[in-house]
């Protein structure tokens, strides 16, 4: 089955206001919160968000890819991963890098993917995180969800953002 092209299904809007990005961060944040708190209700909320947007046959593999992606990032980030609550409309620095990684993976831009991943994760553990990002990006594309491109200029701004100094989730 051929994948739809980004031009065919690109939502109107930009990043967190766009349907693909909104779903990406709702589900991602729920997975991260579930790991941080040990509360499986967070993962139930992630499932419900996916199930509202697509048929269960499409949601099931995507749910698994989100699980793999979130777990891999948590395991490979030397200083932990920061995220905001699911209902928050703004992205934190780490989420900006997650967005840039998934976007780059969907566009097969290995340079941007490596740049964003190395700023988020450092040099150690990049291989599993890159594999998980590529798998999630493919699963999103199969569901017709394409991330709006993150410009090279935006990625440069992200790399100059100060990492949070206080709390880690």
Secondary structure, DSSP 4 states (H G I P E B T S, - for coil): -PPPPHHHHPPSS-GGGSHHHHHHHHHHHHHHHHHHH--THHHHHHHHHHHHHS-HHHHHHHHHHHHHHHHHHHHH-TT------TT--S--HHHHHHHHHHHHHHTT-HHHHHHHHHHHH-STTHHHHHHHHHHHHHHHHHTT--PPPPPHHHHHHHHHSPPPSS---
